[in-house]
Amino acid sequence: MSRTYTYFAALVGTVCVAFILAMLFLPLTRTVRSDVLQGFLIGFGLAFVTAQAYARITAVRANGWTTMPRLGNPGNGMLMRAACAQLFPGPVNTAEEAVYWWTNSDGAGAPLDGRHRYVLRFPAGGLPPNDAFWSLTMGDARNRFVPNPIRRYSVGDRSGLVPNPDGSVDISIQAAPPPDRESNWLPAPSGKFILWLRVYQPGPAILGGNYVVPAVARAGGAKP
């Protein structure tokens, strides 16, 4: 979630509190019409701010990635669903079925942008543990698939990734094809983009909250 969005939520909360204090302590001329309108605006604003705050409490962030591990649990109420809609606009599953992470920034906190080259390196033995499969998916700034000449929209354990000699796996995330290992290339747009990591039937390390997705690292300068 962007800093601008955070500032907007803080502004909405401040305005709502100011409205409430004004109604309580200032000698305002009140009518049914004005009370209904103010009640609607204040209620909407407080609901928005509450969902924002709850989303930040329940979300788990590490290395620039965000996940909400309990969002699909039975019994979750409207507040959790509202928080999910604010911060995590992805599929809602129980963790035993699938766990998702998303990021729009690299490990240093800078926005992901196709003008630069990035590498997502999984250390030896550090690929997402699962009993089904995992995939890394690319979306543009509006979370839509990115057209590319090789029509590749995701990579994962079924796409023929080639490991390094030490057993680690590098995924190249960039607009232009890398000079080698095109099998490990996830094409990026020319502008900002979003990454989703999906793990289906995740292993105990993920379900227990012990697995941490590696940071997306910037690999070099701007694209020529």
Backbone as numpy.savetxt, mean C-alpha at the origin, in Angstrom:
# Nx Ny Nz CAx CAy CAz Cx Cy Cz
0.18 6.21 2.37 -0.66 7.39 2.37 0.22 8.63 2.37
-0.09 9.60 1.49 0.78 10.75 1.32 0.68 11.70 2.51
1.72 12.53 2.65 1.73 13.52 3.73 0.62 14.53 3.53
0.32 14.86 2.27 -0.76 15.80 1.98 -2.09 15.26 2.50
-2.32 13.97 2.30 -3.55 13.35 2.77 -3.62 13.39 4.29
-2.49 13.19 4.96 -2.44 13.27 6.42 -2.79 14.67 6.89
-2.23 15.68 6.23 -2.54 17.07 6.59 -4.02 17.37 6.37
-4.58 16.83 5.31 -6.00 17.06 5.03 -6.88 16.46 6.13
-6.53 15.24 6.58 -7.28 14.62 7.66 -7.18 15.44 8.94
-6.00 15.97 9.23 -5.83 16.81 10.42 -6.66 18.09 10.30
-6.70 18.65 9.10 -7.49 19.87 8.88 -8.98 19.60 9.08
-9.47 18.49 8.54 -10.88 18.14 8.70 -11.22 17.96 10.18
-10.34 17.26 10.92 -10.58 17.08 12.35 -10.61 18.40 13.10
-9.71 19.30 12.76 -9.67 20.61 13.42 -10.94 21.40 13.15
-11.41 21.38 11.91 -12.63 22.10 11.55 -13.83 21.52 12.30
-13.90 20.20 12.41 -15.01 19.58 13.13 -15.02 19.99 14.60
-13.86 19.97 15.22 -13.76 20.37 16.63 -14.15 21.84 16.79
-13.72 22.68 15.86 -14.06 24.10 15.92 -15.57 24.31 15.81
-16.23 23.56 14.92 -17.67 23.64 14.79 -18.36 23.27 16.10
-17.91 22.18 16.71 -18.53 21.71 17.95 -18.36 22.74 19.06
-17.16 23.29 19.20 -16.91 24.30 20.24 -17.74 25.56 19.99
-17.86 25.94 18.73 -18.66 27.13 18.41 -20.12 26.91 18.78
-20.64 25.73 18.51 -22.03 25.44 18.84 -22.27 25.44 20.35
-21.24 25.03 21.11 -21.40 24.93 22.55 -21.23 26.25 23.28
-20.33 27.09 22.79 -19.91 28.25 23.59 -20.21 29.61 22.95
-20.56 29.65 21.68 -20.83 30.93 21.04 -22.34 31.15 20.89
-22.79 32.38 21.06 -24.24 32.66 20.95 -24.68 32.74 19.49
-24.78 31.59 18.83 -25.14 31.55 17.43 -26.65 31.43 17.27
-27.16 31.99 16.19 -28.56 31.81 15.85 -28.72 30.44 15.19
-29.51 29.57 15.80 -29.63 28.19 15.33 -31.02 27.95 14.77
-31.05 27.20 13.68 -32.31 26.75 13.09 -32.21 25.26 12.86
-33.36 24.65 12.61 -33.35 23.21 12.32 -32.51 22.92 11.08
-32.63 23.77 10.10 -31.90 23.56 8.85 -30.41 23.64 9.07
-29.95 24.66 9.81 -28.51 24.80 10.04 -27.98 23.68 10.92
-28.80 23.25 11.92 -28.36 22.15 12.78 -28.21 20.85 12.01
-29.17 20.58 11.10 -29.09 19.35 10.29 -27.86 19.39 9.39
-27.62 20.54 8.76 -26.47 20.66 7.86 -25.16 20.52 8.63
-25.05 21.20 9.77 -23.83 21.11 10.56 -23.64 19.70 11.11
-24.73 19.07 11.53 -24.62 17.71 12.04 -24.13 16.75 10.97
-24.63 16.93 9.74 -24.17 16.07 8.64 -22.68 16.28 8.37
-22.26 17.55 8.27 -20.86 17.85 7.97 -19.93 17.38 9.08
-20.33 17.62 10.33 -19.49 17.21 11.45 -19.42 15.69 11.53
-20.57 15.02 11.35 -20.57 13.56 11.40 -19.71 12.95 10.31
-19.81 13.49 9.10 -18.99 12.99 8.00 -17.51 13.22 8.28
-17.19 14.42 8.76 -15.79 14.74 9.04 -15.20 13.87 10.13
-15.94 13.68 11.22 -15.44 12.85 12.31 -15.31 11.39 11.89
-16.23 10.90 11.07 -16.13 9.54 10.58 -14.87 9.36 9.73
-14.60 10.35 8.88 -13.41 10.30 8.03 -12.14 10.30 8.87
-12.07 11.21 9.85 -10.87 11.30 10.68 -10.70 10.04 11.52
-11.79 9.49 12.05 -11.71 8.28 12.85 -11.18 7.11 12.02
-11.68 6.98 10.79 -11.19 5.90 9.93 -9.72 6.08 9.61
-9.29 7.32 9.39 -7.89 7.60 9.13 -7.01 7.19 10.31
-7.45 7.59 11.51 -6.66 7.27 12.71 -6.61 5.77 12.95
-7.73 5.09 12.78 -7.77 3.64 13.02 -6.93 2.91 11.98
-6.91 3.40 10.75 -6.09 2.78 9.72 -4.61 2.84 10.10
-4.17 3.95 10.65 -2.77 4.08 11.04 -2.42 3.20 12.24
-3.41 2.95 13.10 -3.17 2.10 14.26 -3.07 0.64 13.86
-3.93 0.20 12.95 -4.01 -1.22 12.61 -3.04 -1.64 11.51
-2.60 -0.70 10.68 -1.69 -1.06 9.59 -0.31 -1.41 10.14
0.36 -2.30 9.43 1.73 -2.68 9.76 2.63 -2.19 8.64
3.63 -1.37 8.98 4.55 -0.82 7.99 5.97 -1.27 8.28
6.67 -1.65 7.23 8.08 -2.01 7.35 8.73 -1.90 5.98
9.89 -1.24 5.93 10.66 -1.09 4.68 9.85 -0.43 3.57
8.92 0.44 3.94 8.10 1.12 2.94 6.85 0.37 2.54
6.71 -0.88 2.95 5.54 -1.70 2.61 4.48 -1.57 3.70
3.22 -1.64 3.30 2.09 -1.56 4.22 1.21 -2.79 4.06
0.77 -3.35 5.16 -0.20 -4.44 5.13 -1.16 -4.27 6.29
-2.33 -4.87 6.17 -3.32 -4.88 7.25 -3.70 -6.34 7.48
-2.99 -7.03 8.35 -3.11 -8.48 8.45 -4.45 -8.99 8.95
-5.21 -8.21 9.68 -6.46 -8.71 10.25 -7.69 -8.21 9.51
-7.51 -7.60 8.35 -8.65 -6.94 7.73 -9.74 -7.90 7.28
-9.40 -9.17 7.01 -10.40 -10.12 6.54 -10.94 -11.05 7.60
-10.55 -10.85 8.85 -11.01 -11.73 9.91 -12.51 -11.62 10.12
-13.21 -12.75 10.33 -14.65 -12.68 10.61 -14.92 -11.82 11.85
-16.00 -11.06 11.78 -16.37 -10.23 12.91 -15.85 -8.81 12.84
-14.98 -8.53 11.87 -14.52 -7.14 11.73 -15.70 -6.24 11.38
-15.78 -5.13 12.04 -16.92 -4.24 11.85 -16.69 -3.17 10.82
-17.60 -2.20 10.82 -17.54 -1.14 9.82 -16.31 -0.27 9.96
-15.83 -0.10 11.20 -14.65 0.75 11.39 -13.43 0.17 10.70
-13.22 -1.15 10.83 -12.10 -1.78 10.15 -12.26 -1.70 8.64
-13.48 -1.88 8.15 -13.71 -1.79 6.71 -13.46 -0.38 6.20
-13.89 0.61 6.99 -13.65 2.00 6.60 -12.16 2.31 6.60
-11.44 1.80 7.61 -9.99 2.00 7.66 -9.31 1.36 6.47
-9.76 0.17 6.11 -9.19 -0.53 4.95 -9.40 0.29 3.68
-10.60 0.85 3.53 -10.88 1.64 2.33 -10.02 2.89 2.27
-9.64 3.45 3.43 -8.82 4.65 3.45 -7.37 4.38 3.10
-6.83 3.29 3.61 -5.38 3.07 3.54 -4.98 1.89 2.67
-5.86 0.94 2.50 -5.48 -0.33 1.89 -6.54 -0.77 0.89
-6.61 -0.10 -0.26 -7.68 -0.39 -1.22 -7.42 -1.66 -2.02
-7.27 -2.76 -1.31 -7.00 -4.04 -1.96 -8.03 -5.08 -1.60
-7.85 -6.30 -2.06 -8.78 -7.38 -1.73 -8.81 -7.66 -0.24
-9.94 -8.12 0.24 -10.12 -8.44 1.65 -10.24 -9.95 1.80
-9.24 -10.56 2.42 -9.23 -12.00 2.64 -8.82 -12.29 4.08
-9.15 -13.47 4.54 -8.55 -13.91 5.79 -7.07 -14.17 5.52
-6.24 -13.98 6.53 -4.80 -14.12 6.35 -4.43 -15.53 5.89
-5.20 -16.54 6.31 -4.88 -17.91 5.91 -5.04 -18.11 4.41
-5.87 -17.31 3.77 -6.04 -17.40 2.32 -4.98 -16.61 1.57
-4.78 -15.38 1.98 -3.81 -14.52 1.27 -3.46 -13.33 2.13
-2.22 -12.86 1.98 -1.75 -11.64 2.62 -1.18 -10.74 1.54
-1.48 -9.47 1.63 -1.07 -8.49 0.63 -0.25 -7.38 1.29
0.73 -6.90 0.54 1.47 -5.70 0.91 1.44 -4.75 -0.29
1.49 -3.46 -0.03 1.61 -2.51 -1.12 2.58 -1.41 -0.73
3.18 -0.79 -1.75 4.07 0.34 -1.51 4.08 1.26 -2.73
4.23 2.54 -2.46 4.46 3.51 -3.54 5.72 4.31 -3.30
6.61 3.76 -2.43 7.86 4.45 -2.13 8.99 3.44 -1.98
10.21 3.90 -2.16 11.35 3.01 -1.97 11.74 2.97 -0.50
12.81 2.24 -0.20 13.20 2.08 1.19 13.61 3.37 1.87
13.98 4.40 1.06 14.35 5.69 1.63 13.16 6.63 1.78
11.99 6.18 1.37 10.79 7.00 1.49 10.47 7.84 0.29
11.27 7.78 -0.77 11.02 8.56 -1.98 9.97 7.85 -2.85
9.09 8.59 -3.53 8.07 7.96 -4.37 8.70 7.11 -5.47
8.08 5.99 -5.75 8.53 5.15 -6.86 8.20 5.85 -8.18
9.18 5.95 -9.04 9.03 6.70 -10.29 9.82 5.99 -11.38
9.18 5.76 -12.52 9.81 5.05 -13.62 10.99 5.76 -14.25
11.27 7.00 -13.86 12.48 7.67 -14.34 13.74 7.07 -13.73
13.56 6.27 -12.68 14.67 5.65 -11.98 14.58 4.13 -12.09
15.67 3.49 -11.74 15.72 2.02 -11.73 15.72 1.53 -10.29
15.04 0.42 -10.06 14.94 -0.13 -8.71 15.22 -1.64 -8.73
15.60 -2.13 -7.57 15.82 -3.56 -7.38 15.13 -3.99 -6.09
14.36 -5.05 -6.19 13.81 -5.70 -5.00 14.58 -7.00 -4.83
15.42 -7.07 -3.80 16.28 -8.24 -3.59 15.76 -9.07 -2.41
15.43 -10.31 -2.72 15.10 -11.27 -1.68 16.37 -12.05 -1.34
16.77 -12.05 -0.09 17.99 -12.81 0.27 17.78 -14.30 0.08
18.88 -15.05 0.08 18.79 -16.50 -0.06 17.87 -17.06 1.02
16.91 -17.84 0.59 15.94 -18.40 1.53 14.90 -17.42 2.00
14.85 -16.23 1.41 13.96 -15.18 1.89 12.78 -14.88 1.00
12.51 -15.74 0.01 11.31 -15.54 -0.79 10.07 -15.75 0.09
8.96 -15.12 -0.26 7.78 -15.22 0.61 7.34 -16.67 0.82
7.31 -17.16 2.06 6.92 -18.54 2.32 5.42 -18.74 2.07
5.09 -19.84 1.41 3.69 -20.07 1.09 3.45 -21.54 0.75
2.18 -21.90 0.72 1.77 -23.24 0.30 1.02 -23.20 -1.02
1.05 -22.06 -1.69 0.39 -21.92 -2.99 1.33 -21.19 -3.95
1.30 -19.86 -3.97 2.22 -19.10 -4.83 2.25 -17.65 -4.36
3.20 -16.89 -4.90 3.28 -15.46 -4.62 3.53 -14.72 -5.92
3.20 -13.43 -5.94 3.44 -12.62 -7.13 3.66 -11.17 -6.74
4.45 -10.47 -7.55 4.69 -9.04 -7.42 4.07 -8.37 -8.63
3.13 -7.46 -8.39 2.36 -6.85 -9.46 2.63 -5.35 -9.51
2.66 -4.84 -10.74 2.92 -3.42 -10.98 1.62 -2.70 -11.34
1.43 -1.51 -10.81 0.34 -0.64 -11.22 0.84 0.78 -11.36
0.19 1.57 -12.20 0.58 2.97 -12.32 0.04 3.75 -11.12
0.13 5.07 -11.17 -0.28 5.89 -10.03 -1.75 5.74 -9.71
-2.55 5.29 -10.69 -3.98 5.06 -10.47 -4.28 3.58 -10.23
-3.21 2.82 -9.98 -3.33 1.40 -9.63 -3.88 0.57 -10.79
-3.51 0.94 -12.00 -3.90 0.20 -13.19 -2.68 -0.50 -13.78
-2.91 -1.62 -14.44 -1.81 -2.34 -15.07 -1.07 -1.43 -16.04
0.23 -1.67 -16.17 1.09 -0.83 -16.98 1.34 -1.50 -18.34
0.87 -0.92 -19.45 1.17 -1.50 -20.76 2.67 -1.55 -21.00
3.14 -2.65 -21.58 4.57 -2.78 -21.84 4.77 -3.73 -23.01
5.92 -3.64 -23.68 6.11 -4.40 -24.92 6.10 -5.91 -24.73
6.42 -6.41 -23.56 6.44 -7.87 -23.37 5.18 -8.36 -22.66
4.25 -7.46 -22.42 2.95 -7.81 -21.81 3.13 -8.58 -20.50
4.03 -8.07 -19.70 4.27 -8.68 -18.39 3.74 -7.73 -17.31
2.87 -8.24 -16.47 2.22 -7.42 -15.46 2.53 -7.88 -14.04
3.24 -8.99 -13.93 3.64 -9.48 -12.61 4.78 -10.47 -12.78
5.51 -10.67 -11.71 6.51 -11.74 -11.66 6.32 -12.47 -10.34
6.79 -13.69 -10.29 6.62 -14.46 -9.07 7.29 -15.81 -9.17
6.86 -16.71 -8.29 7.52 -18.02 -8.24 7.16 -18.91 -9.42
6.26 -18.45 -10.29 5.89 -19.23 -11.47 6.30 -18.55 -12.78
7.15 -17.52 -12.68 7.51 -16.78 -13.90 8.96 -17.00 -14.32
9.63 -17.97 -13.73 10.99 -18.30 -14.17 12.05 -17.34 -13.70
11.94 -16.83 -12.48 12.96 -15.93 -11.94 14.29 -16.67 -11.81
15.37 -16.00 -12.19 16.71 -16.59 -12.14 17.42 -16.09 -10.89
17.86 -16.97 -10.00 18.55 -16.53 -8.78 19.99 -16.12 -9.04
20.55 -15.36 -8.12 21.97 -15.02 -8.15 22.79 -16.22 -7.67
24.11 -16.20 -7.91 24.95 -17.32 -7.46 24.84 -17.63 -5.97
24.57 -16.60 -5.15 24.46 -16.84 -3.70 23.07 -17.28 -3.27
22.17 -17.46 -4.22 20.82 -17.91 -3.90 19.82 -16.79 -3.72
20.27 -15.55 -3.65 19.33 -14.43 -3.57 18.65 -14.23 -4.92
17.55 -13.49 -4.92 16.79 -13.23 -6.14 16.58 -11.73 -6.28
17.02 -11.16 -7.40 16.84 -9.74 -7.70 15.72 -9.57 -8.72
14.79 -8.68 -8.43 13.76 -8.30 -9.40 14.04 -6.88 -9.84
14.28 -6.69 -11.13 14.55 -5.37 -11.69 13.23 -4.68 -11.99
13.05 -3.48 -11.43 11.81 -2.72 -11.60 12.18 -1.41 -12.27
11.89 -1.30 -13.55 12.32 -0.13 -14.33 11.56 -0.10 -15.64
11.64 1.06 -16.32 10.92 1.23 -17.57 11.61 0.52 -18.74
12.94 0.66 -18.81 13.69 0.03 -19.91 14.13 -1.37 -19.50
14.23 -2.29 -20.45 14.66 -3.64 -20.10 16.09 -3.65 -19.60
16.41 -4.47 -18.62 17.79 -4.56 -18.13 18.67 -5.24 -19.16
19.98 -4.99 -19.11 20.87 -5.60 -20.10 20.95 -7.12 -19.98
20.62 -7.66 -18.82 20.64 -9.11 -18.66 19.46 -9.52 -17.77
19.17 -10.78 -17.75 18.09 -11.34 -16.93 16.75 -10.64 -17.15
16.31 -10.61 -18.38 14.99 -10.05 -18.66 13.90 -10.85 -17.96
14.21 -12.10 -17.62 13.24 -12.93 -16.90 12.89 -12.34 -15.53
13.79 -11.54 -14.98 13.58 -10.92 -13.66 13.14 -9.47 -13.75
12.66 -9.06 -14.92 12.29 -7.66 -15.15 10.79 -7.47 -15.00
10.41 -6.51 -14.16 9.01 -6.08 -14.06 8.92 -4.68 -14.65
8.33 -4.54 -15.85 8.31 -3.23 -16.52 7.53 -2.19 -15.74
8.09 -0.98 -15.69 7.48 0.14 -14.98 7.05 1.21 -15.98
6.10 2.07 -15.60 5.73 3.18 -16.48 6.78 4.28 -16.41
6.58 5.34 -17.18 7.54 6.44 -17.17 7.37 7.34 -15.96
6.22 7.24 -15.28 5.95 8.08 -14.12 5.85 7.28 -12.85
5.05 7.76 -11.91 4.93 7.12 -10.61 4.14 5.82 -10.71
4.44 4.91 -9.78 3.77 3.61 -9.81 3.64 3.02 -8.42
2.88 1.93 -8.34 2.59 1.23 -7.10 2.95 -0.24 -7.28
3.43 -0.87 -6.23 3.73 -2.30 -6.24 2.83 -3.01 -5.23
2.38 -4.19 -5.63 1.62 -5.07 -4.75 2.34 -6.41 -4.66
2.54 -6.89 -3.45 3.06 -8.24 -3.24 1.93 -9.07 -2.66
1.62 -10.18 -3.34 0.53 -11.06 -2.93 1.11 -12.44 -2.60
0.74 -12.96 -1.45 1.17 -14.30 -1.06 -0.07 -15.11 -0.70
-0.26 -16.22 -1.41 -1.45 -17.04 -1.23 -1.12 -18.27 -0.39
-2.00 -18.54 0.55 -1.77 -19.58 1.56 -0.40 -19.36 2.20
-0.22 -18.22 2.84 1.10 -17.87 3.39 1.54 -18.82 4.48
2.87 -18.93 4.64 3.45 -19.81 5.64 3.39 -19.23 7.04
3.81 -20.01 8.03 3.73 -19.59 9.44 4.48 -18.29 9.73
5.61 -18.05 9.05 6.37 -16.82 9.31 5.55 -15.58 8.97
4.75 -15.65 7.92 3.90 -14.52 7.55 2.72 -14.42 8.49
2.07 -15.54 8.76 0.90 -15.53 9.63 1.27 -15.07 11.05
2.49 -15.38 11.47 2.93 -14.97 12.80 3.48 -13.56 12.85
3.54 -12.88 11.71 4.04 -11.51 11.67 5.55 -11.39 11.72
6.26 -12.50 11.44 7.73 -12.49 11.53 8.41 -12.24 10.20
7.67 -12.34 9.11 8.28 -12.14 7.79 8.22 -10.66 7.42
9.35 -10.12 6.98 9.43 -8.71 6.58 9.82 -8.65 5.11
9.03 -7.96 4.31 9.33 -7.80 2.89 10.52 -6.87 2.73
11.52 -7.23 1.91 12.67 -6.35 1.71 12.26 -5.01 1.10
13.05 -4.00 1.37 12.79 -2.67 0.81 13.09 -2.65 -0.69
12.37 -1.82 -1.40 12.68 -1.56 -2.81 13.81 -0.54 -2.83
14.93 -0.92 -3.43 16.12 -0.05 -3.41 16.33 0.59 -4.77
16.63 1.87 -4.76 16.94 2.56 -6.01 18.31 2.12 -6.50
18.36 1.77 -7.79 19.57 1.16 -8.33 20.49 2.13 -9.02
20.01 3.32 -9.41 20.90 4.23 -10.13 20.23 5.53 -10.45
20.78 6.24 -11.41 20.30 7.56 -11.76 19.06 7.51 -12.61
18.71 8.68 -13.10 17.51 8.83 -13.91 17.69 8.10 -15.23
16.57 7.71 -15.77 16.57 7.04 -17.06 16.95 8.02 -18.16
17.80 7.62 -19.09 18.18 8.55 -20.15 17.03 8.85 -21.08
